[in-house]
């Protein structure tokens, strides 16, 4: 099969290699997908760059955890009736060496999810990591039904999905954004109130929720933790999945005074049951008419290095997809 891999970490143009590899065969409990699209997440770029300092977990890595295509083979214990199904997958390169930047990938059967009719393979390739991260970030502190939820960065890949999931779960949703175009994205996902991310943001949120915000989904913990604590309701919670600075000073006493909770969400290690809940939630949303995440740009597999570079330095909102 045609595939892209790297055997050392570094800049995309220097380490990503296009070539031929043996087509994988599914083992017991696994399925093989003939891929049509592969989604690039920031985490895929960071792994390739060695941004977290973990090094190479395998001698050769085919990047990308998310993808979509047609299920074309099954391993022992998996029903052959699934062959021919349109599916999207997640976790293809989670604790495994070979992801979705290839013509074929193999994943555990439970990680290949039926793609509803009307949803494109490009949309399917956007769903994995952002869906699981967003859903867990909304629900990790408990039910949000009837609660006020603030989503910081409500137009981003994860933030916009958090708006969608929180709203569908019965929350009143406030989203912060950086510009008018992002405002329209957050509104389209169901945000009740959209606040510009500026010096007036905290005052504006207090006007909307004078008794405080019950739960906050946070994309930039280092930048926003102090202001989040300022607007947090008694017993409120913050779930963060990203930060600009690796080390953050925590205002312990202020969190103590509001009996606050601080959660950290990493999609790879979200509990299996929570992943399944996220998968169900996004499938329900698609069947209910949601069109899926916006795709900013697609690249052929042969141009995967420029595709990675466009994730590193985005020129417009939306996801970057590699087509195969």
Beta strands, then each sheet from edge to edge (+ up, - down):
strand 1: 2-5
strand 2: 17-20
strand 3: 30-40
strand 4: 66-74
strand 5: 86-89
strand 6: 104-108
strand 7: 112-114
strand 8: 148-152
strand 9: 172-177
strand 10: 193-196
strand 11: 213-218
strand 12: 232-240
strand 13: 261-264
strand 14: 295-300
strand 15: 319-323
sheet 1: 1+ 2-
sheet 2: 6+ 3- 4+ 5- 7+
sheet 3: 6+ 3- 15+ 14+
sheet 4: 10+ 9+ 8+ 11+ 12+ 13+
end
